[in-house]
Amino acid sequence: MDPDDFIPSPKDRCEYGFKNGISQGYHLGESAGRLQAYEVAVGILYHKYLIARTFHGKESETALLLKNCIHSVRDAQAGDMEVETAQEPSQDA
């Protein structure tokens, strides 16, 4: 099929935007903004956690829920920081 005859479906457009948008976003510095947003979220959750721990106790349901939320955000941040790099071509001929 000639490339000019190809009409992309919404699924094709979404896949193209996701695959290329993520890599271009890292080159444009959007990753720094995302990491800053993670830090703001963790800061807010940690503040709420300290309040819950102080007034409800360390083992209260609210404190444990907030602590688990902080861990979930940190896991998402760690996964977001892992950027796949292209494998170097082998020198074996």
Buried (B, 14 or more C-beta within 10 A) or exposed (E): EEEEEEEEEEEEEEEEEEEEEBEEEBEEEEBEEBEEEBEEBBEEBBEBBEEBBEEEEEEEEBBBBBBEBBEEBEEEBEEBEEEEEEEEEEEEE
